[in-house]
């Protein structure tokens, strides 16, 4: 085979084989589905960004203990009469000036405000962590509910498909009897109508499965392609046949009210408000700070002589007795120039070190109002935490009551299913022996189908209720009894 032909053959093979690979079904366990949803949920991602912002706040509060350091530089021109800052002389012509330097400052004592701001930033981060955990829990519950709904829909579809196959078998059997003259044609017509009804129920069940699969895919934030090929790994529910013993309500309440992230976040917010109260009190305390600067500058008015000097002698006065002149001399220059930039920078260096003390005396009751506002904030946050506890307690009590009701409902549904099955088995046997009509058989089958679906729904409802209690007890979400 030539290289060109081999390449084309390989290309065709890859194109043909890529289709089934892309359409490959992805199977998800409950844990994987929850983890994927939590990683891609928008609220969770927003919570993570908020947590990153809190990290920055903590770093900023930590950096407040360090001295600041800033550099400065200026370049400008001046017209008109002014005192040159470097020559201390009046300058009337346009002069150029430059200045540059660095400065640093630090708070030596500020009423422990920096320590309190750091504590407050760290508490905000703690609250944000618990808020993020609460959001992740909400996502997990949403996915678990959708996961269980898909399991129920698949089981209901299996029952509907089994009914179709059973009725098809009965239609084939009765048709043979009708052809042999052993049964009236009305029995065949009734069974064919029942088959059409069963097929319609199967189509409806398929729609329920598709809808439940879509809802799970949306909760997991899957792409449309992945949603189309979604499949689940069904957990082992063999223990559903044994009705569970519910955990004690007080134990579930104790676990939820001490470990739930909503409670921990509320407690952290109370600590934030308490730190804010201490921080408000620091505004009335003295503040001691220090600052240091180092700089230099250049002025166009700073002149220096150029060339050789000339000695000039001049009279500055006379003596009192002899009236003889008193002479003096000075060196004069004929030309001047602006001192070079580098010379001025090196000679104009200046440093400063200052300590400053600020003592608040009266500032319009701002300190008192700030303290009072913080005290009100503490009371409001405590009430908010009490409301959260009350809501959580009501949710746990309702979940425990729902689980008890679900246990009783499942027990009754299983008894009803067992009775309906016995009745259907008897009706089927009598129908096959010709001792009953098609109507009796259909009614018994419908009652059995209804009982099976009710028991199935009750089982899944109980599984979900027990999972909620496990969740409140801190054991996570698990579909076991």
JOFEN-V726430 format. One record per residue. RES is the residue in one letter. PSI is psi in radians with two decimals (none if undefined). Layout:
BEGIN
{{RES,PSI} {RES,PSI}}
END
This chain:
BEGIN
{{X,2.36} {X,2.72} {X,-0.66} {X,-0.77} {X,-0.67} {X,-0.71} {X,-0.76} {X,-0.74} {X,-0.76} {X,-0.68} {X,-0.77} {X,-0.70} {X,-0.75} {X,-0.70} {X,-0.69} {X,-0.70} {X,-0.32} {X,-0.48} {X,-0.95} {X,-0.55} {X,-0.68} {X,-0.53} {X,0.20} {X,2.36} {X,2.35} {X,2.20} {X,2.34} {X,2.28} {X,2.94} {X,-0.76} {X,-0.75} {X,-0.70} {X,-0.75} {X,-0.77} {X,-0.72} {X,-0.74} {X,-0.72} {X,-0.58} {X,-0.44} {X,-0.09} {X,2.38} {X,-0.68} {X,-0.66} {X,-0.74} {X,-0.66} {X,-0.69} {X,-0.66} {X,-0.69} {X,-0.70} {X,-0.65} {X,-0.67} {X,-0.64} {X,-0.64} {X,-0.60} {X,-0.70} {X,-0.71} {X,-0.70} {X,-0.77} {X,-0.67} {X,-0.70} {X,-0.62} {X,-0.67} {X,-0.29} {X,-0.30} {X,-0.28} {X,2.63} {X,2.60} {X,2.81} {X,2.15} {X,2.48} {X,2.69} {X,2.67} {X,2.55} {X,2.65} {X,2.15} {X,3.05} {X,2.63} {X,2.38} {X,2.55} {X,3.07} {X,2.19} {X,2.82} {X,2.10} {X,2.24} {X,-0.31} {X,-0.49} {X,-0.28} {X,0.53} {X,2.75} {X,2.40} {X,2.27} {X,-0.40} {X,3.02} {X,2.25} {X,2.61} {X,2.49} {X,2.58} {X,2.58} {X,2.63} {X,2.66} {X,3.07} {X,2.64} {X,2.66} {X,2.62} {X,2.67} {X,2.51} {X,2.06} {X,-0.63} {X,2.19} {X,0.59} {X,0.45} {X,0.45} {X,-0.69} {X,-0.70} {X,-0.72} {X,-0.68} {X,-0.64} {X,-0.78} {X,-0.71} {X,-0.71} {X,-0.70} {X,-0.64} {X,-0.63} {X,-0.66} {X,-0.70} {X,-0.79} {X,-0.69} {X,-0.65} {X,-0.77} {X,-0.63} {X,-0.72} {X,-0.71} {X,-0.67} {X,-0.72} {X,-0.72} {X,-0.65} {X,-0.72} {X,-0.73} {X,-0.73} {X,-0.75} {X,-0.70} {X,-0.78} {X,-0.74} {X,-0.73} {X,-0.77} {X,-0.65} {X,-0.79} {X,-0.62} {X,-0.67} {X,-0.69} {X,-0.78} {X,-0.76} {X,-0.69} {X,-0.72} {X,-0.68} {X,-0.64} {X,-0.67} {X,-0.70} {X,-0.75} {X,-0.70} {X,-0.66} {X,-0.68} {X,-0.70} {X,-0.80} {X,-0.68} {X,-0.77} {X,-0.65} {X,-0.70} {X,-0.73} {X,-0.68} {X,-0.78} {X,-0.72} {X,-0.82} {X,-0.59} {X,-0.68} {X,-0.69} {X,-0.73} {X,-0.76} {X,-0.54} {X,-0.09} {X,0.25} {X,-0.25} {X,2.61} {X,2.69} {X,-0.41} {X,-0.59} {X,-0.70} {X,-0.72} {X,-0.70} {X,-0.72} {X,-0.66} {X,-0.65} {X,-0.71} {X,-0.68} {X,-0.74} {X,-0.70} {X,-0.72} {X,-0.71} {X,-0.66} {X,-0.71} {X,-0.63} {X,-0.73} {X,-0.74} {X,-0.69} {X,-0.65} {X,-0.68} {X,-0.68} {X,-0.68} {X,-0.78} {X,-0.72} {X,-0.75} {X,-0.67} {X,-0.70} {X,-0.76} {X,-0.69} {X,-0.73} {X,-0.68} {X,-0.69} {X,-0.58} {X,-0.15} {X,0.91} {X,2.72} {X,2.80} {X,-0.63} {X,-0.80} {X,-0.60} {X,-0.62} {X,-0.53} {X,0.38} {X,2.34} {X,2.75} {X,2.58} {X,1.91} {X,2.23} {X,2.83} {X,2.04} {X,0.52} {X,-0.42} {X,0.01} {X,-0.45} {X,-0.41} {X,2.05} {X,2.28} {X,2.84} {X,2.10} {X,2.52} {X,2.70} {X,2.45} {X,-0.73} {X,-0.58} {X,-0.72} {X,-0.74} {X,-0.77} {X,-0.75} {X,-0.79} {X,-0.76} {X,-0.18} {X,-0.41} {X,-0.17} {X,2.46} {X,-0.53} {X,-0.66} {X,-0.80} {X,-0.65} {X,-0.71} {X,-0.71} {X,-0.67} {X,-0.64} {X,-0.55} {X,-0.75} {X,-0.63} {X,-0.79} {X,-0.64} {X,-0.70} {X,-0.66} {X,-0.59} {X,-0.80} {X,-0.62} {X,-0.64} {X,-0.59} {X,-0.46} {X,-0.35} {X,-0.28} {X,0.09} {X,2.70} {X,2.71} {X,2.31} {X,2.21} {X,2.81} {X,2.58} {X,2.59} {X,2.49} {X,2.67} {X,2.21} {X,3.11} {X,3.09} {X,3.07} {X,2.46} {X,2.36} {X,-0.21} {X,-0.15} {X,2.02} {X,2.72} {X,2.59} {X,2.72} {X,2.38} {X,-2.99} {X,2.50} {X,2.78} {X,2.32} {X,2.11} {X,2.32} {X,2.32} {X,2.72} {X,2.34} {X,-0.03} {X,-3.03} {X,2.78} {X,2.79} {X,-0.57} {X,-0.90} {X,-0.10} {X,0.54} {X,2.52} {X,2.50} {X,2.12} {X,2.71} {X,2.85} {X,2.75} {X,2.61} {X,2.24} {X,2.67} {X,2.57} {X,-0.33} {X,2.61} {X,2.76} {X,2.80} {X,2.34} {X,2.44} {X,2.68} {X,-0.82} {X,-0.65} {X,-0.76} {X,-0.70} {X,-0.72} {X,-0.53} {X,-0.29} {X,0.31} {X,2.38} {X,2.56} {X,2.72} {X,2.60} {X,2.15} {X,2.56} {X,2.35} {X,2.46} {X,2.22} {X,2.18} {X,1.89} {X,2.31} {X,-0.95} {X,2.20} {X,0.85} {X,0.65} {X,0.37} {X,-0.63} {X,-0.84} {X,-0.75} {X,-0.67} {X,-0.70} {X,-0.79} {X,-0.70} {X,-0.67} {X,-0.67} {X,-0.70} {X,-0.69} {X,-0.66} {X,-0.79} {X,-0.71} {X,-0.71} {X,-0.64} {X,-0.70} {X,-0.68} {X,-0.68} {X,-0.70} {X,-0.69} {X,-0.70} {X,-0.75} {X,-0.75} {X,-0.77} {X,-0.76} {X,-0.73} {X,-0.76} {X,-0.67} {X,-0.73} {X,-0.78} {X,-0.71} {X,-0.71} {X,-0.68} {X,-0.73} {X,-0.72} {X,-0.68} {X,-0.70} {X,-0.76} {X,-0.69} {X,-0.63} {X,-0.79} {X,-0.68} {X,-0.73} {X,-0.73} {X,-0.77} {X,-0.69} {X,-0.64} {X,-0.67} {X,-0.72} {X,-0.66} {X,-0.75} {X,-0.74} {X,-0.74} {X,-0.60} {X,-0.75} {X,-0.76} {X,-0.70} {X,-0.76} {X,-0.72} {X,-0.73} {X,-0.65} {X,-0.75} {X,-0.77} {X,-0.67} {X,-0.73} {X,-0.48} {X,-0.03} {X,0.27} {X,-0.07} {X,2.93} {X,2.96} {X,-0.60} {X,-0.77} {X,-0.73} {X,-0.78} {X,-0.75} {X,-0.74} {X,-0.70} {X,-0.72} {X,-0.72} {X,-0.68} {X,-0.72} {X,-0.78} {X,-0.72} {X,-0.69} {X,-0.77} {X,-0.71} {X,-0.73} {X,-0.70} {X,-0.78} {X,-0.68} {X,-0.65} {X,-0.85} {X,-0.61} {X,-0.73} {X,-0.71} {X,-0.79} {X,-0.69} {X,-0.72} {X,-0.65} {X,-0.65} {X,-0.75} {X,-0.71} {X,-0.68} {X,-0.79} {X,-0.47} {X,-0.05} {X,0.26} {X,0.10} {X,-3.13} {X,2.21} {X,2.43} {X,1.22} {X,2.79} {X,none}}
END
